[in-house]
Amino acid sequence: MDIKEKTAQNSSLIKSLFEAGAHFGYSRTRRHPSCVPFLYGAKGGTDIIDLEKTCVQLSSALDAVRECAAKGKTILFVGTKPEAREAVEETATSLGLPYVTYRWIGGSLTNFPEIRKRVERLRTLKTQKERGDLNVYSKKERRDMEDETVRLSRNFGGVSTLDRLPEALFIIDPRHEDIAVTEAKQTGVTVIALANSDCDVKNLAYPISGNDGARSSITLFLKQVKEAYKEGFDTRARLLKEKEAEDAKNAANAVAEVAAAPAIEKEAFFPA
């Protein structure tokens, strides 16, 4: 991509971000000092985010997302704010990735084995219900198990496919999800986050300055992440296909060499 195309693309993205209200920060009284470099100014007491700098941050974050997908790494999406839940779940589900949209359970990363036990309990209850094994229990016991299933599904349903620690988190509003950020730091998990002007971005590997409180803004950023992950996934699929073709070619060449070996040896010992 040449400079003109990149400039045109950035201009188009900035226009989309502006239309989505991604430039709106919070009031100056809520401003976090670490966000000052990414602010354009203030209007009517409300911080205005510099969307040109947001584009630079977003580009770096999307590169990290593509790399994760290309290497087969897992990204856990986290967005428990009402404004983010639906978009986060839709994005993660479409990509086949885990998500947390109800509330972050303490220890989800730092005490992962215990979380896995709760997920296994959820799977067991669902399997028993599907097979009709719960019919042997009393009405009260069945009702208690159904309540437990609902509770576990709400808390752990989005991470039921997570068999190991994720390599990265994509978070909507790291201030609201501060426990998740802390646990990620303790476990060495990379944090990519959409952060408004009230967030501490020092502990984020890839902060994206933008409005994390408006559905339109959240949806737009998630769309960008979704497309980047698909690009990385396609790259991984292409590389794997090329590797399989190369392995098949090498195997065929090896078979051909073995088949030709006796004839070569015969000519060496019995010259014409």
C-alpha atoms as an extended CHARMM CRD file, in Angstrom:
* protein
*
       272  EXT
         1         1  MET       CA              0.0000000000        0.0000000000        0.0000000000  PROA      1               0.0000000000
         2         2  ASP       CA              1.5070000000        3.3390000000       -1.0550000000  PROA      2               0.0000000000
         3         3  ILE       CA              1.3880000000        6.5800000000        0.9560000000  PROA      3               0.0000000000
         4         4  LYS       CA             -1.6250000000        7.9940000000       -0.9200000000  PROA      4               0.0000000000
         5         5  GLU       CA             -3.7000000000        4.8560000000       -0.3890000000  PROA      5               0.0000000000
         6         6  LYS       CA             -2.7700000000        4.7150000000        3.2890000000  PROA      6               0.0000000000
         7         7  THR       CA             -3.6310000000        8.3840000000        3.7590000000  PROA      7               0.0000000000
         8         8  ALA       CA             -6.9980000000        7.9130000000        2.0380000000  PROA      8               0.0000000000
         9         9  GLN       CA             -7.7160000000        4.8580000000        4.1750000000  PROA      9               0.0000000000
        10        10  ASN       CA             -6.8670000000        6.7310000000        7.3810000000  PROA      10              0.0000000000
        11        11  SER       CA             -9.0450000000        9.6720000000        6.3240000000  PROA      11              0.0000000000
        12        12  SER       CA            -11.9590000000        7.3210000000        5.7120000000  PROA      12              0.0000000000
        13        13  LEU       CA            -11.4210000000        5.6340000000        9.0760000000  PROA      13              0.0000000000
        14        14  ILE       CA            -11.2010000000        8.9560000000       10.9040000000  PROA      14              0.0000000000
        15        15  LYS       CA            -14.4850000000       10.0210000000        9.2860000000  PROA      15              0.0000000000
        16        16  SER       CA            -16.1600000000        6.7620000000       10.4030000000  PROA      16              0.0000000000
        17        17  LEU       CA            -14.7880000000        7.1520000000       13.9320000000  PROA      17              0.0000000000
        18        18  PHE       CA            -16.0150000000       10.7500000000       14.0740000000  PROA      18              0.0000000000
        19        19  GLU       CA            -19.4940000000        9.7580000000       12.9010000000  PROA      19              0.0000000000
        20        20  ALA       CA            -19.5970000000        7.0230000000       15.5510000000  PROA      20              0.0000000000
        21        21  GLY       CA            -18.6980000000        9.5240000000       18.2690000000  PROA      21              0.0000000000
        22        22  ALA       CA            -15.3940000000        7.8160000000       19.0430000000  PROA      22              0.0000000000
        23        23  HSD       CA            -13.7840000000       11.2030000000       19.7670000000  PROA      23              0.0000000000
        24        24  PHE       CA            -15.9130000000       11.9440000000       22.8240000000  PROA      24              0.0000000000
        25        25  GLY       CA            -14.0520000000       11.5230000000       26.0910000000  PROA      25              0.0000000000
        26        26  TYR       CA            -15.2940000000       12.1080000000       29.6160000000  PROA      26              0.0000000000
        27        27  SER       CA            -15.2780000000       15.3250000000       31.6320000000  PROA      27              0.0000000000
        28        28  ARG       CA            -11.9380000000       16.8880000000       32.4580000000  PROA      28              0.0000000000
        29        29  THR       CA            -12.4600000000       16.0650000000       36.1450000000  PROA      29              0.0000000000
        30        30  ARG       CA            -12.3720000000       12.3430000000       35.2790000000  PROA      30              0.0000000000
        31        31  ARG       CA             -9.3170000000       12.5950000000       33.0280000000  PROA      31              0.0000000000
        32        32  HSD       CA             -6.4540000000       10.2130000000       33.7840000000  PROA      32              0.0000000000
        33        33  PRO       CA             -2.9700000000       11.7500000000       33.3490000000  PROA      33              0.0000000000
        34        34  SER       CA             -1.7540000000        8.8440000000       31.1890000000  PROA      34              0.0000000000
        35        35  CYS       CA             -4.3320000000        9.7320000000       28.5180000000  PROA      35              0.0000000000
        36        36  VAL       CA             -3.2750000000       13.3650000000       28.0870000000  PROA      36              0.0000000000
        37        37  PRO       CA             -0.9290000000       12.6690000000       25.1150000000  PROA      37              0.0000000000
        38        38  PHE       CA             -3.8470000000       11.2170000000       23.1600000000  PROA      38              0.0000000000
        39        39  LEU       CA             -6.2460000000       14.1230000000       23.6430000000  PROA      39              0.0000000000
        40        40  TYR       CA             -6.9070000000       16.8190000000       21.0610000000  PROA      40              0.0000000000
        41        41  GLY       CA             -8.3590000000       19.2590000000       23.5580000000  PROA      41              0.0000000000
        42        42  ALA       CA            -11.5690000000       19.9160000000       25.4360000000  PROA      42              0.0000000000
        43        43  LYS       CA            -14.9360000000       21.4120000000       24.5820000000  PROA      43              0.0000000000
        44        44  GLY       CA            -17.5430000000       22.4100000000       27.1130000000  PROA      44              0.0000000000
        45        45  GLY       CA            -15.6060000000       20.6520000000       29.8460000000  PROA      45              0.0000000000
        46        46  THR       CA            -15.5100000000       17.3690000000       27.8890000000  PROA      46              0.0000000000
        47        47  ASP       CA            -12.2700000000       15.8750000000       26.6280000000  PROA      47              0.0000000000
        48        48  ILE       CA            -11.9330000000       15.4060000000       22.8670000000  PROA      48              0.0000000000
        49        49  ILE       CA             -9.7970000000       12.4810000000       21.7470000000  PROA      49              0.0000000000
        50        50  ASP       CA             -7.3040000000       12.9730000000       18.9140000000  PROA      50              0.0000000000
        51        51  LEU       CA             -8.5690000000       10.5220000000       16.2870000000  PROA      51              0.0000000000
        52        52  GLU       CA             -5.3690000000       10.7200000000       14.2550000000  PROA      52              0.0000000000
        53        53  LYS       CA             -3.4850000000        9.2720000000       17.2200000000  PROA      53              0.0000000000
        54        54  THR       CA             -6.3000000000        6.7800000000       17.7170000000  PROA      54              0.0000000000
        55        55  CYS       CA             -5.7210000000        5.5290000000       14.1540000000  PROA      55              0.0000000000
        56        56  VAL       CA             -2.0360000000        4.9740000000       14.9110000000  PROA      56              0.0000000000
        57        57  GLN       CA             -2.8850000000        3.0500000000       18.0860000000  PROA      57              0.0000000000
        58        58  LEU       CA             -5.5800000000        1.0630000000       16.3030000000  PROA      58              0.0000000000
        59        59  SER       CA             -3.1660000000        0.0860000000       13.5380000000  PROA      59              0.0000000000
        60        60  SER       CA             -0.7070000000       -1.3500000000       16.0680000000  PROA      60              0.0000000000
        61        61  ALA       CA             -3.4850000000       -3.1540000000       17.9230000000  PROA      61              0.0000000000
        62        62  LEU       CA             -4.8630000000       -4.6820000000       14.7280000000  PROA      62              0.0000000000
        63        63  ASP       CA             -1.3900000000       -5.8980000000       13.7690000000  PROA      63              0.0000000000
        64        64  ALA       CA             -1.2290000000       -7.6730000000       17.1330000000  PROA      64              0.0000000000
        65        65  VAL       CA             -4.6680000000       -9.1980000000       16.5170000000  PROA      65              0.0000000000
        66        66  ARG       CA             -3.6110000000      -10.4400000000       13.0680000000  PROA      66              0.0000000000
        67        67  GLU       CA             -0.4660000000      -11.9530000000       14.5400000000  PROA      67              0.0000000000
        68        68  CYS       CA             -2.4660000000      -13.7720000000       17.2120000000  PROA      68              0.0000000000
        69        69  ALA       CA             -4.7850000000      -15.2240000000       14.5940000000  PROA      69              0.0000000000
        70        70  ALA       CA             -1.9290000000      -16.1480000000       12.2390000000  PROA      70              0.0000000000
        71        71  LYS       CA             -0.1640000000      -18.0330000000       15.0540000000  PROA      71              0.0000000000
        72        72  GLY       CA             -3.3300000000      -19.7710000000       16.2540000000  PROA      72              0.0000000000
        73        73  LYS       CA             -3.4020000000      -17.8950000000       19.5460000000  PROA      73              0.0000000000
        74        74  THR       CA             -6.5730000000      -17.2490000000       21.5340000000  PROA      74              0.0000000000
        75        75  ILE       CA             -8.0200000000      -13.8210000000       22.2920000000  PROA      75              0.0000000000
        76        76  LEU       CA            -10.5170000000      -13.5350000000       25.1580000000  PROA      76              0.0000000000
        77        77  PHE       CA            -13.0140000000      -10.7040000000       24.6410000000  PROA      77              0.0000000000
        78        78  VAL       CA            -14.1260000000       -8.8700000000       27.7900000000  PROA      78              0.0000000000
        79        79  GLY       CA            -16.9430000000       -6.3390000000       27.9390000000  PROA      79              0.0000000000
        80        80  THR       CA            -19.3570000000       -6.4580000000       30.8610000000  PROA      80              0.0000000000
        81        81  LYS       CA            -20.8010000000       -2.9430000000       30.4770000000  PROA      81              0.0000000000
        82        82  PRO       CA            -24.4100000000       -2.9920000000       29.2130000000  PROA      82              0.0000000000
        83        83  GLU       CA            -23.3660000000       -0.9510000000       26.1820000000  PROA      83              0.0000000000
        84        84  ALA       CA            -20.7400000000       -3.5120000000       25.1880000000  PROA      84              0.0000000000
        85        85  ARG       CA            -22.2760000000       -6.9060000000       26.0000000000  PROA      85              0.0000000000
        86        86  GLU       CA            -24.2040000000       -7.5740000000       22.8120000000  PROA      86              0.0000000000
        87        87  ALA       CA            -21.4660000000       -6.4060000000       20.4240000000  PROA      87              0.0000000000
        88        88  VAL       CA            -18.7340000000       -8.2660000000       22.3150000000  PROA      88              0.0000000000
        89        89  GLU       CA            -20.6670000000      -11.5330000000       22.3540000000  PROA      89              0.0000000000
        90        90  GLU       CA            -21.5780000000      -11.2420000000       18.6640000000  PROA      90              0.0000000000
        91        91  THR       CA            -17.9840000000      -10.5350000000       17.6460000000  PROA      91              0.0000000000
        92        92  ALA       CA            -16.4310000000      -13.2920000000       19.7490000000  PROA      92              0.0000000000
        93        93  THR       CA            -19.0500000000      -15.8570000000       18.7210000000  PROA      93              0.0000000000
        94        94  SER       CA            -18.6110000000      -15.1080000000       15.0180000000  PROA      94              0.0000000000
        95        95  LEU       CA            -14.8690000000      -15.7300000000       15.3900000000  PROA      95              0.0000000000
        96        96  GLY       CA            -15.2520000000      -18.8190000000       17.5610000000  PROA      96              0.0000000000
        97        97  LEU       CA            -13.4550000000      -17.1060000000       20.4510000000  PROA      97              0.0000000000
        98        98  PRO       CA            -14.2620000000      -17.0160000000       24.1940000000  PROA      98              0.0000000000
        99        99  TYR       CA            -15.8520000000      -14.0080000000       25.8590000000  PROA      99              0.0000000000
       100       100  VAL       CA            -16.9720000000      -12.5680000000       29.1940000000  PROA      100             0.0000000000
       101       101  THR       CA            -20.0100000000      -10.2890000000       29.1280000000  PROA      101             0.0000000000
       102       102  TYR       CA            -21.8090000000      -10.8170000000       32.4380000000  PROA      102             0.0000000000
       103       103  ARG       CA            -19.1150000000      -10.1250000000       35.0210000000  PROA      103             0.0000000000
       104       104  TRP       CA            -15.4600000000      -10.9110000000       35.3990000000  PROA      104             0.0000000000
       105       105  ILE       CA            -15.0320000000      -13.7010000000       37.9320000000  PROA      105             0.0000000000
       106       106  GLY       CA            -12.0280000000      -13.0730000000       40.1510000000  PROA      106             0.0000000000
       107       107  GLY       CA             -9.3390000000      -15.6640000000       39.4540000000  PROA      107             0.0000000000
       108       108  SER       CA            -10.3930000000      -16.2740000000       35.8530000000  PROA      108             0.0000000000
       109       109  LEU       CA             -6.7130000000      -16.0420000000       34.8970000000  PROA      109             0.0000000000
       110       110  THR       CA             -4.7920000000      -16.2920000000       38.1650000000  PROA      110             0.0000000000
       111       111  ASN       CA             -6.7900000000      -19.3120000000       39.3750000000  PROA      111             0.0000000000
       112       112  PHE       CA             -7.6000000000      -20.8300000000       36.0040000000  PROA      112             0.0000000000
       113       113  PRO       CA             -7.6940000000      -24.5100000000       37.1780000000  PROA      113             0.0000000000
       114       114  GLU       CA            -10.5620000000      -23.7050000000       39.5320000000  PROA      114             0.0000000000
       115       115  ILE       CA            -12.4390000000      -21.9290000000       36.7390000000  PROA      115             0.0000000000
       116       116  ARG       CA            -12.0170000000      -25.0460000000       34.5980000000  PROA      116             0.0000000000
       117       117  LYS       CA            -13.6780000000      -27.0900000000       37.3530000000  PROA      117             0.0000000000
       118       118  ARG       CA            -16.7520000000      -24.8410000000       37.2160000000  PROA      118             0.0000000000
       119       119  VAL       CA            -16.8390000000      -25.1480000000       33.4220000000  PROA      119             0.0000000000
       120       120  GLU       CA            -16.6310000000      -28.9480000000       33.6990000000  PROA      120             0.0000000000
       121       121  ARG       CA            -19.4990000000      -28.8590000000       36.1820000000  PROA      121             0.0000000000
       122       122  LEU       CA            -21.5490000000      -26.8610000000       33.6700000000  PROA      122             0.0000000000
       123       123  ARG       CA            -20.7860000000      -29.3810000000       30.9130000000  PROA      123             0.0000000000
       124       124  THR       CA            -21.7590000000      -32.2630000000       33.2010000000  PROA      124             0.0000000000
       125       125  LEU       CA            -25.1140000000      -30.6850000000       34.0760000000  PROA      125             0.0000000000
       126       126  LYS       CA            -25.9150000000      -29.9800000000       30.4240000000  PROA      126             0.0000000000
       127       127  THR       CA            -24.9840000000      -33.5260000000       29.4010000000  PROA      127             0.0000000000
       128       128  GLN       CA            -27.1090000000      -35.0220000000       32.1550000000  PROA      128             0.0000000000
       129       129  LYS       CA            -30.0820000000      -32.9140000000       31.1150000000  PROA      129             0.0000000000
       130       130  GLU       CA            -29.7200000000      -33.8820000000       27.4410000000  PROA      130             0.0000000000
       131       131  ARG       CA            -29.5720000000      -37.5860000000       28.3120000000  PROA      131             0.0000000000
       132       132  GLY       CA            -32.4910000000      -37.3390000000       30.7230000000  PROA      132             0.0000000000
       133       133  ASP       CA            -30.3780000000      -38.3960000000       33.6890000000  PROA      133             0.0000000000
       134       134  LEU       CA            -31.9210000000      -35.7090000000       35.8910000000  PROA      134             0.0000000000
       135       135  ASN       CA            -35.2610000000      -37.5090000000       35.9090000000  PROA      135             0.0000000000
       136       136  VAL       CA            -34.0510000000      -39.7650000000       38.7360000000  PROA      136             0.0000000000
       137       137  TYR       CA            -33.8750000000      -36.7810000000       41.0740000000  PROA      137             0.0000000000
       138       138  SER       CA            -36.7120000000      -35.2080000000       43.0190000000  PROA      138             0.0000000000
       139       139  LYS       CA            -38.5280000000      -32.1360000000       41.7040000000  PROA      139             0.0000000000
       140       140  LYS       CA            -36.6950000000      -29.8640000000       44.1620000000  PROA      140             0.0000000000
       141       141  GLU       CA            -33.3030000000      -31.3450000000       43.2510000000  PROA      141             0.0000000000
       142       142  ARG       CA            -33.9930000000      -30.8840000000       39.5400000000  PROA      142             0.0000000000
       143       143  ARG       CA            -35.0220000000      -27.2690000000       40.1230000000  PROA      143             0.0000000000
       144       144  ASP       CA            -31.8170000000      -26.6480000000       42.1060000000  PROA      144             0.0000000000
       145       145  MET       CA            -29.7430000000      -28.1760000000       39.2970000000  PROA      145             0.0000000000
       146       146  GLU       CA            -31.5260000000      -26.0690000000       36.6850000000  PROA      146             0.0000000000
       147       147  ASP       CA            -30.8360000000      -22.9310000000       38.7470000000  PROA      147             0.0000000000
       148       148  GLU       CA            -27.1930000000      -23.9710000000       39.0280000000  PROA      148             0.0000000000
       149       149  THR       CA            -27.0070000000      -24.5020000000       35.2600000000  PROA      149             0.0000000000
       150       150  VAL       CA            -28.4200000000      -21.0350000000       34.5950000000  PROA      150             0.0000000000
       151       151  ARG       CA            -25.9890000000      -19.4500000000       37.0400000000  PROA      151             0.0000000000
       152       152  LEU       CA            -22.9660000000      -21.3000000000       35.6450000000  PROA      152             0.0000000000
       153       153  SER       CA            -24.0060000000      -20.5590000000       32.0500000000  PROA      153             0.0000000000
       154       154  ARG       CA            -24.2720000000      -16.8590000000       32.8500000000  PROA      154             0.0000000000
       155       155  ASN       CA            -20.8490000000      -16.7520000000       34.5050000000  PROA      155             0.0000000000
       156       156  PHE       CA            -18.8780000000      -19.2940000000       32.4860000000  PROA      156             0.0000000000
       157       157  GLY       CA            -20.8270000000      -20.0140000000       29.2900000000  PROA      157             0.0000000000
       158       158  GLY       CA            -18.6470000000      -17.6990000000       27.2190000000  PROA      158             0.0000000000
       159       159  VAL       CA            -15.4070000000      -19.3810000000       28.3200000000  PROA      159             0.0000000000
       160       160  SER       CA            -16.6190000000      -22.9840000000       28.0580000000  PROA      160             0.0000000000
       161       161  THR       CA            -14.2820000000      -23.5570000000       25.0780000000  PROA      161             0.0000000000
       162       162  LEU       CA            -11.2520000000      -22.0640000000       26.8380000000  PROA      162             0.0000000000
       163       163  ASP       CA             -8.9850000000      -25.0060000000       27.7060000000  PROA      163             0.0000000000
       164       164  ARG       CA             -5.8780000000      -22.9490000000       28.4640000000  PROA      164             0.0000000000
       165       165  LEU       CA             -4.9740000000      -19.3930000000       29.3720000000  PROA      165             0.0000000000
       166       166  PRO       CA             -5.6090000000      -17.0210000000       26.4610000000  PROA      166             0.0000000000
       167       167  GLU       CA             -2.6290000000      -15.3050000000       24.8970000000  PROA      167             0.0000000000
       168       168  ALA       CA             -4.4300000000      -11.9390000000       24.8220000000  PROA      168             0.0000000000
       169       169  LEU       CA             -7.4380000000      -10.0520000000       26.1460000000  PROA      169             0.0000000000
       170       170  PHE       CA             -9.4260000000       -7.5280000000       24.1520000000  PROA      170             0.0000000000
       171       171  ILE       CA            -11.1350000000       -5.3160000000       26.7100000000  PROA      171             0.0000000000
       172       172  ILE       CA            -13.8000000000       -2.6560000000       26.4310000000  PROA      172             0.0000000000
       173       173  ASP       CA            -13.0930000000       -0.0640000000       29.1580000000  PROA      173             0.0000000000
       174       174  PRO       CA            -10.0600000000       -1.2710000000       31.1600000000  PROA      174             0.0000000000
       175       175  ARG       CA            -11.0740000000        0.9930000000       34.0490000000  PROA      175             0.0000000000
       176       176  HSD       CA            -14.3250000000       -0.9120000000       34.4250000000  PROA      176             0.0000000000
       177       177  GLU       CA            -12.4820000000       -4.2200000000       33.9340000000  PROA      177             0.0000000000
       178       178  ASP       CA             -9.5680000000       -3.3460000000       36.2210000000  PROA      178             0.0000000000
       179       179  ILE       CA             -9.4940000000       -6.8140000000       37.8300000000  PROA      179             0.0000000000
       180       180  ALA       CA             -9.0990000000       -8.4460000000       34.4190000000  PROA      180             0.0000000000
       181       181  VAL       CA             -6.2350000000       -6.0590000000       33.5880000000  PROA      181             0.0000000000
       182       182  THR       CA             -4.5200000000       -6.8220000000       36.9130000000  PROA      182             0.0000000000
       183       183  GLU       CA             -4.8270000000      -10.5850000000       36.4200000000  PROA      183             0.0000000000
       184       184  ALA       CA             -3.5420000000      -10.3130000000       32.8490000000  PROA      184             0.0000000000
       185       185  LYS       CA             -0.4710000000       -8.4450000000       34.0880000000  PROA      185             0.0000000000
       186       186  GLN       CA              0.1690000000      -11.0970000000       36.7480000000  PROA      186             0.0000000000
       187       187  THR       CA             -0.1180000000      -13.9700000000       34.2740000000  PROA      187             0.0000000000
       188       188  GLY       CA              1.7000000000      -12.3560000000       31.3590000000  PROA      188             0.0000000000
       189       189  VAL       CA             -1.3530000000      -12.1170000000       29.1100000000  PROA      189             0.0000000000
       190       190  THR       CA             -1.2480000000       -9.3080000000       26.5350000000  PROA      190             0.0000000000
       191       191  VAL       CA             -3.9360000000       -6.6470000000       26.9440000000  PROA      191             0.0000000000
       192       192  ILE       CA             -5.4820000000       -4.8330000000       23.9860000000  PROA      192             0.0000000000
       193       193  ALA       CA             -8.1130000000       -2.3590000000       25.1030000000  PROA      193             0.0000000000
       194       194  LEU       CA            -10.4750000000        0.3700000000       23.9850000000  PROA      194             0.0000000000
       195       195  ALA       CA             -9.8390000000        3.0310000000       26.6020000000  PROA      195             0.0000000000
       196       196  ASN       CA            -11.5280000000        6.3730000000       27.1730000000  PROA      196             0.0000000000
       197       197  SER       CA             -9.9700000000        9.4510000000       28.7670000000  PROA      197             0.0000000000
       198       198  ASP       CA            -10.5810000000        8.1790000000       32.3290000000  PROA      198             0.0000000000
       199       199  CYS       CA             -8.4670000000        5.0150000000       31.9020000000  PROA      199             0.0000000000
       200       200  ASP       CA             -4.9230000000        4.2860000000       33.0250000000  PROA      200             0.0000000000
       201       201  VAL       CA             -3.2550000000        3.1090000000       29.8140000000  PROA      201             0.0000000000
       202       202  LYS       CA              0.2150000000        2.4900000000       31.2910000000  PROA      202             0.0000000000
       203       203  ASN       CA             -0.4860000000       -1.2000000000       31.9140000000  PROA      203             0.0000000000
       204       204  LEU       CA             -1.9540000000       -1.8230000000       28.4650000000  PROA      204             0.0000000000
       205       205  ALA       CA              0.2290000000       -3.3530000000       25.7660000000  PROA      205             0.0000000000
       206       206  TYR       CA             -1.9990000000       -1.9310000000       23.0260000000  PROA      206             0.0000000000
       207       207  PRO       CA             -4.2660000000        0.8990000000       24.2020000000  PROA      207             0.0000000000
       208       208  ILE       CA             -6.7760000000        2.3230000000       21.7200000000  PROA      208             0.0000000000
       209       209  SER       CA             -7.9660000000        5.7690000000       22.7540000000  PROA      209             0.0000000000
       210       210  GLY       CA            -11.6650000000        6.1070000000       21.9990000000  PROA      210             0.0000000000
       211       211  ASN       CA            -15.1730000000        6.3470000000       23.3420000000  PROA      211             0.0000000000
       212       212  ASP       CA            -15.8040000000        3.1500000000       25.3140000000  PROA      212             0.0000000000
       213       213  GLY       CA            -19.2680000000        4.1630000000       26.4750000000  PROA      213             0.0000000000
       214       214  ALA       CA            -21.2260000000        4.4600000000       23.2190000000  PROA      214             0.0000000000
       215       215  ARG       CA            -22.5900000000        1.4300000000       21.3770000000  PROA      215             0.0000000000
       216       216  SER       CA            -21.8180000000        2.9500000000       17.9750000000  PROA      216             0.0000000000
       217       217  SER       CA            -18.1700000000        3.5170000000       18.8810000000  PROA      217             0.0000000000
       218       218  ILE       CA            -17.7370000000        0.1040000000       20.5040000000  PROA      218             0.0000000000
       219       219  THR       CA            -19.3340000000       -1.6430000000       17.5310000000  PROA      219             0.0000000000
       220       220  LEU       CA            -17.0600000000        0.1230000000       15.0630000000  PROA      220             0.0000000000
       221       221  PHE       CA            -13.8700000000       -0.7960000000       16.9100000000  PROA      221             0.0000000000
       222       222  LEU       CA            -15.0060000000       -4.3960000000       17.3060000000  PROA      222             0.0000000000
       223       223  LYS       CA            -15.7250000000       -4.5420000000       13.5820000000  PROA      223             0.0000000000
       224       224  GLN       CA            -12.1330000000       -3.5210000000       12.8920000000  PROA      224             0.0000000000
       225       225  VAL       CA            -10.8380000000       -6.1870000000       15.2710000000  PROA      225             0.0000000000
       226       226  LYS       CA            -13.0980000000       -8.8120000000       13.7200000000  PROA      226             0.0000000000
       227       227  GLU       CA            -11.8350000000       -8.0890000000       10.2160000000  PROA      227             0.0000000000
       228       228  ALA       CA             -8.1990000000       -8.1110000000       11.3830000000  PROA      228             0.0000000000
       229       229  TYR       CA             -8.6170000000      -11.4730000000       13.1010000000  PROA      229             0.0000000000
       230       230  LYS       CA            -10.1950000000      -12.9600000000        9.9760000000  PROA      230             0.0000000000
       231       231  GLU       CA             -7.2710000000      -11.6930000000        7.8960000000  PROA      231             0.0000000000
       232       232  GLY       CA             -4.8080000000      -13.3340000000       10.2730000000  PROA      232             0.0000000000
       233       233  PHE       CA             -6.8220000000      -16.5390000000       10.2860000000  PROA      233             0.0000000000
       234       234  ASP       CA             -6.8510000000      -16.6200000000        6.4750000000  PROA      234             0.0000000000
       235       235  THR       CA             -3.0960000000      -16.0900000000        6.4640000000  PROA      235             0.0000000000
       236       236  ARG       CA             -2.6580000000      -19.0210000000        8.8420000000  PROA      236             0.0000000000
       237       237  ALA       CA             -4.8780000000      -21.2400000000        6.6690000000  PROA      237             0.0000000000
       238       238  ARG       CA             -2.9110000000      -20.2890000000        3.5560000000  PROA      238             0.0000000000
       239       239  LEU       CA              0.4600000000      -20.9600000000        5.2010000000  PROA      239             0.0000000000
       240       240  LEU       CA             -0.7170000000      -24.3270000000        6.5220000000  PROA      240             0.0000000000
       241       241  LYS       CA             -1.9650000000      -25.2790000000        3.0620000000  PROA      241             0.0000000000
       242       242  GLU       CA              1.3490000000      -24.2660000000        1.5100000000  PROA      242             0.0000000000
       243       243  LYS       CA              3.2210000000      -26.2810000000        4.1530000000  PROA      243             0.0000000000
       244       244  GLU       CA              1.0730000000      -29.3480000000        3.4760000000  PROA      244             0.0000000000
       245       245  ALA       CA              1.7500000000      -29.0130000000       -0.2560000000  PROA      245             0.0000000000
       246       246  GLU       CA              5.4900000000      -28.6520000000        0.3940000000  PROA      246             0.0000000000
       247       247  ASP       CA              5.5030000000      -31.6750000000        2.7120000000  PROA      247             0.0000000000
       248       248  ALA       CA              3.6360000000      -33.7280000000        0.1210000000  PROA      248             0.0000000000
       249       249  LYS       CA              6.1350000000      -32.6600000000       -2.5560000000  PROA      249             0.0000000000
       250       250  ASN       CA              9.0990000000      -33.5720000000       -0.3570000000  PROA      250             0.0000000000
       251       251  ALA       CA              7.5430000000      -36.9420000000        0.4640000000  PROA      251             0.0000000000
       252       252  ALA       CA              6.9580000000      -37.6740000000       -3.2380000000  PROA      252             0.0000000000
       253       253  ASN       CA             10.5580000000      -36.7260000000       -4.0400000000  PROA      253             0.0000000000
       254       254  ALA       CA             11.8230000000      -39.0120000000       -1.2760000000  PROA      254             0.0000000000
       255       255  VAL       CA              9.7790000000      -41.9300000000       -2.6300000000  PROA      255             0.0000000000
       256       256  ALA       CA             11.1010000000      -41.2540000000       -6.1300000000  PROA      256             0.0000000000
       257       257  GLU       CA             14.6860000000      -41.2250000000       -4.8680000000  PROA      257             0.0000000000
       258       258  VAL       CA             14.2210000000      -44.5240000000       -3.0580000000  PROA      258             0.0000000000
       259       259  ALA       CA             12.6750000000      -46.0850000000       -6.1540000000  PROA      259             0.0000000000
       260       260  ALA       CA             15.5280000000      -44.8700000000       -8.3290000000  PROA      260             0.0000000000
       261       261  ALA       CA             18.2740000000      -45.9890000000       -5.9360000000  PROA      261             0.0000000000
       262       262  PRO       CA             18.4530000000      -49.6970000000       -6.9920000000  PROA      262             0.0000000000
       263       263  ALA       CA             18.8100000000      -48.7910000000      -10.6670000000  PROA      263             0.0000000000
       264       264  ILE       CA             21.6550000000      -46.4070000000       -9.9110000000  PROA      264             0.0000000000
       265       265  GLU       CA             23.4280000000      -48.9990000000       -7.7410000000  PROA      265             0.0000000000
       266       266  LYS       CA             22.9940000000      -51.6530000000      -10.4610000000  PROA      266             0.0000000000
       267       267  GLU       CA             24.6280000000      -49.3990000000      -13.0770000000  PROA      267             0.0000000000
       268       268  ALA       CA             27.5190000000      -48.7420000000      -10.7150000000  PROA      268             0.0000000000
       269       269  PHE       CA             28.2790000000      -52.4500000000      -10.0880000000  PROA      269             0.0000000000
       270       270  PHE       CA             27.3860000000      -53.7350000000      -13.5810000000  PROA      270             0.0000000000
       271       271  PRO       CA             28.5440000000      -51.1570000000      -16.1220000000  PROA      271             0.0000000000
       272       272  ALA       CA             27.3970000000      -51.6160000000      -19.6890000000  PROA      272             0.0000000000
